[in-house]
């Protein structure tokens, strides 16, 4: 009886082993087939690149104004800073900027120390507050900068120019890129006899080339009469690249 049981178990193990080997062979074959199929499929594809450029004149300016105030007491630093910044915001609005285009970007209060050979000496508190201003009328840029600095802004961040409706410009550049890629595909197919099939994928890259102008860091708010800077927005180049991948028949 024991011998029959052992024989039965041996047969079961043998069958299980054969089954496992068969499954492994099947899946290995599937992987080899898929690998060859994908390799052939990739060999039967061709990609063409196109580039579209659009030169635009910016219609919007972005600039940040800051006010830095120091005082022995934190409450004095806060009150003095808020008063100055309120004057800056008021001046910016008077120059034609709407509420929606003025945004507070930072508000930092921290202690100030003087480090000497005798040790660390507490001097008071410093408050730095910054706002970002969007100027939609470029004719007002000079006036906004002049008014903000004359009313208390003692730091100015980077002044840059951009296009408000960037998607419209990108769409125009994209259309040019696609047309160029299609022309390349048709030209190569005509010259080489390559038989192109359907378009199977499209990829896109985008590169803006703005014309920035750096602001005047550390502008003094003590000037009673200031001369407005002559700001030139220049032009911006918008560049879109498109890759078109076709199946080869």
C-alpha positions as CSV (number, residue, x, y, z in Angstrom):
1,X,0.0,0.0,0.0
2,X,2.8,2.4,0.9
3,X,4.6,1.6,-2.4
4,X,1.5,2.4,-4.4
5,X,1.1,5.7,-2.5
6,X,4.7,6.6,-3.3
7,X,4.3,5.7,-7.0
8,X,1.1,7.9,-7.1
9,X,2.9,10.8,-5.5
10,X,5.9,10.4,-7.9
11,X,3.6,10.5,-10.9
12,X,1.8,13.6,-9.5
13,X,5.1,15.4,-9.0
14,X,6.2,14.4,-12.5
15,X,3.0,15.7,-14.1
16,X,3.2,18.9,-12.1
17,X,6.9,19.4,-13.2
18,X,6.0,18.8,-16.8
19,X,3.1,21.2,-16.5
20,X,5.3,23.9,-15.0
21,X,7.9,23.5,-17.7
22,X,5.3,23.7,-20.4
23,X,3.9,27.0,-18.9
24,X,7.4,28.4,-18.8
25,X,8.1,27.5,-22.4
26,X,4.8,29.0,-23.5
27,X,5.4,32.4,-21.7
28,X,9.0,32.5,-22.9
29,X,7.8,32.0,-26.5
30,X,5.3,34.8,-26.0
31,X,7.9,37.2,-24.7
32,X,10.3,36.3,-27.7
33,X,7.4,36.8,-30.1
34,X,6.3,40.1,-28.6
35,X,9.9,41.4,-28.5
36,X,10.4,40.5,-32.2
37,X,7.0,42.0,-33.1
38,X,7.7,45.2,-31.3
39,X,11.2,45.4,-32.8
40,X,9.7,45.0,-36.3
41,X,7.0,47.5,-35.5
42,X,9.5,50.1,-34.4
43,X,11.5,49.5,-37.6
44,X,8.4,50.3,-39.6
45,X,8.0,53.8,-38.1
46,X,9.5,57.0,-39.1
47,X,9.5,60.4,-37.3
48,X,9.7,63.9,-38.8
49,X,10.3,67.1,-36.9
50,X,9.0,70.5,-37.6
51,X,9.7,73.9,-36.0
52,X,7.4,76.9,-35.8
53,X,8.5,80.3,-34.7
54,X,6.3,83.4,-34.1
55,X,7.7,86.8,-33.3
56,X,5.3,88.8,-31.1
57,X,5.4,92.1,-29.4
58,X,4.6,91.7,-25.7
59,X,1.4,93.3,-24.4
60,X,1.9,92.7,-20.7
61,X,4.6,93.7,-18.2
62,X,5.2,92.0,-14.8
63,X,7.2,93.7,-12.1
64,X,7.6,93.3,-8.4
65,X,7.9,96.1,-5.8
66,X,9.2,95.6,-2.3
67,X,9.3,97.6,0.9
68,X,11.9,96.8,3.6
69,X,11.5,98.4,7.0
70,X,13.5,98.0,10.3
71,X,12.5,99.0,13.8
72,X,13.4,98.1,17.3
73,X,9.9,96.8,18.1
74,X,8.1,94.3,15.8
75,X,4.9,96.3,15.9
76,X,6.7,99.4,14.7
77,X,8.3,97.5,11.8
78,X,4.9,96.2,10.8
79,X,3.1,99.5,11.1
80,X,5.7,101.4,9.2
81,X,6.0,98.8,6.5
82,X,2.3,98.5,6.0
83,X,1.9,102.3,5.8
84,X,4.6,102.5,3.1
85,X,3.3,99.6,1.1
86,X,-0.2,101.0,1.2
87,X,1.2,104.1,-0.3
88,X,3.0,102.1,-3.0
89,X,-0.2,100.2,-3.9
90,X,-2.2,103.4,-3.9
91,X,0.4,105.0,-6.4
92,X,0.2,101.9,-8.6
93,X,-3.5,102.1,-8.8
94,X,-3.4,105.8,-9.5
95,X,-1.2,104.9,-12.5
96,X,-4.0,102.7,-13.9
97,X,-3.4,99.2,-12.5
98,X,-6.5,97.4,-11.4
99,X,-6.9,95.5,-8.1
100,X,-7.0,92.1,-9.8
101,X,-3.5,92.8,-11.2
102,X,-1.8,93.5,-7.8
103,X,-0.8,90.5,-5.7
104,X,1.1,90.2,-2.4
105,X,3.9,87.6,-3.0
106,X,5.8,87.7,0.3
107,X,5.5,89.1,3.8
108,X,8.5,88.2,6.0
109,X,9.1,89.5,9.6
110,X,12.3,88.4,11.3
111,X,14.7,89.6,14.0
112,X,17.9,91.4,13.2
113,X,21.2,90.8,15.0
114,X,24.6,92.5,15.0
115,X,27.4,89.9,15.2
116,X,30.4,91.3,17.0
117,X,33.5,90.0,18.7
118,X,31.8,90.4,22.0
119,X,28.8,88.3,20.9
120,X,25.4,88.7,19.3
121,X,23.5,91.9,19.8
122,X,19.8,92.1,19.1
123,X,19.0,95.2,17.0
124,X,15.3,94.9,16.4
125,X,13.1,93.5,13.6
126,X,13.0,93.8,9.8
127,X,9.9,93.4,7.7
128,X,10.1,92.7,3.9
129,X,6.9,92.9,1.9
130,X,6.7,92.3,-1.9
131,X,3.9,92.7,-4.4
132,X,3.7,91.6,-8.0
133,X,2.1,94.0,-10.5
134,X,0.7,93.1,-13.9
135,X,0.7,96.1,-16.2
136,X,-1.6,95.5,-19.2
137,X,-1.0,98.9,-20.8
138,X,2.7,99.1,-21.7
139,X,2.4,102.8,-22.2
140,X,2.0,103.0,-18.4
141,X,5.1,101.0,-17.4
142,X,7.3,104.1,-17.0
143,X,4.7,105.9,-15.0
144,X,4.1,102.9,-12.7
145,X,7.8,102.5,-11.9
146,X,8.2,106.2,-11.3
147,X,5.2,106.5,-9.0
148,X,6.0,103.3,-7.0
149,X,9.6,104.3,-6.3
150,X,8.8,107.8,-5.4
151,X,6.1,106.7,-2.9
152,X,8.2,104.2,-0.9
153,X,9.2,101.1,-2.9
154,X,12.9,100.6,-2.1
155,X,13.4,97.3,-4.0
156,X,12.3,96.4,-7.5
157,X,12.4,92.8,-8.8
158,X,12.8,91.7,-12.3
159,X,10.8,93.5,-14.9
160,X,9.7,91.1,-17.7
161,X,7.4,91.3,-20.7
162,X,5.1,88.6,-21.9
163,X,2.0,88.0,-24.0
164,X,-1.3,87.7,-22.1
165,X,-2.9,85.2,-24.4
166,X,0.1,82.9,-24.9
167,X,-2.1,79.9,-26.0
168,X,-3.1,81.8,-29.1
169,X,0.5,82.5,-30.0
170,X,1.5,78.9,-29.3
171,X,-1.3,77.6,-31.5
172,X,0.0,79.7,-34.4
173,X,3.5,78.4,-33.9
174,X,2.3,74.9,-33.5
175,X,0.4,75.1,-36.9
176,X,3.7,76.2,-38.6
177,X,5.6,73.4,-37.0
178,X,3.1,70.7,-38.1
179,X,3.1,72.1,-41.6
180,X,6.9,72.0,-41.8
181,X,7.0,68.4,-40.5
182,X,4.3,67.3,-43.0
183,X,6.3,68.9,-45.8
184,X,9.4,67.0,-44.7
185,X,7.4,63.8,-44.7
186,X,5.9,64.3,-48.2
187,X,9.3,65.4,-49.6
188,X,11.1,62.4,-48.3
189,X,8.4,60.0,-49.4
190,X,8.4,61.5,-52.9
191,X,12.2,61.4,-53.2
192,X,12.8,58.0,-51.7
193,X,9.6,56.1,-52.7
194,X,8.8,55.5,-49.0
195,X,5.2,54.5,-48.6
196,X,3.9,56.3,-45.5
197,X,0.9,55.0,-43.7
198,X,-1.2,56.6,-41.0
199,X,0.0,59.1,-38.5
200,X,0.3,57.2,-35.2
201,X,1.7,59.8,-32.7
202,X,2.4,63.5,-32.2
203,X,4.7,65.1,-29.6
204,X,5.3,68.7,-28.9
205,X,8.0,70.9,-27.3
206,X,7.7,74.6,-26.3
207,X,10.4,77.2,-25.8
208,X,9.5,80.8,-25.0
209,X,12.2,83.4,-25.5
210,X,11.2,86.5,-23.6
211,X,13.1,89.8,-23.6
212,X,13.6,90.6,-19.9
213,X,14.7,93.9,-18.4
214,X,16.1,93.8,-14.9
215,X,14.7,96.3,-12.3
216,X,16.5,98.8,-10.3
217,X,17.3,97.1,-7.0
218,X,17.7,99.4,-4.1
219,X,15.9,102.4,-5.6
220,X,15.7,105.3,-3.1
221,X,12.4,106.5,-1.8
222,X,13.8,109.8,-0.8
223,X,13.6,111.4,-4.2
224,X,11.0,114.1,-4.3
225,X,11.4,114.4,-8.1
226,X,12.3,111.3,-10.0
227,X,12.9,110.8,-13.7
228,X,10.9,107.9,-15.2
229,X,13.0,105.3,-16.9
230,X,12.6,104.7,-20.6
231,X,11.4,101.1,-20.8
232,X,11.4,99.3,-24.2
233,X,9.5,96.0,-24.3
234,X,11.2,94.7,-27.5
235,X,9.9,91.5,-29.0
236,X,9.5,87.9,-27.9
237,X,10.1,84.8,-30.0
238,X,7.8,81.8,-29.3
239,X,9.2,78.5,-30.6
240,X,7.2,75.2,-30.8
241,X,8.7,71.9,-32.1
242,X,6.4,69.1,-33.2
243,X,7.4,65.4,-33.9
244,X,5.1,63.5,-36.3
245,X,5.5,59.7,-36.3
246,X,4.1,57.7,-39.3
247,X,3.7,54.0,-39.9
248,X,5.6,52.7,-42.9
249,X,3.7,50.4,-45.2
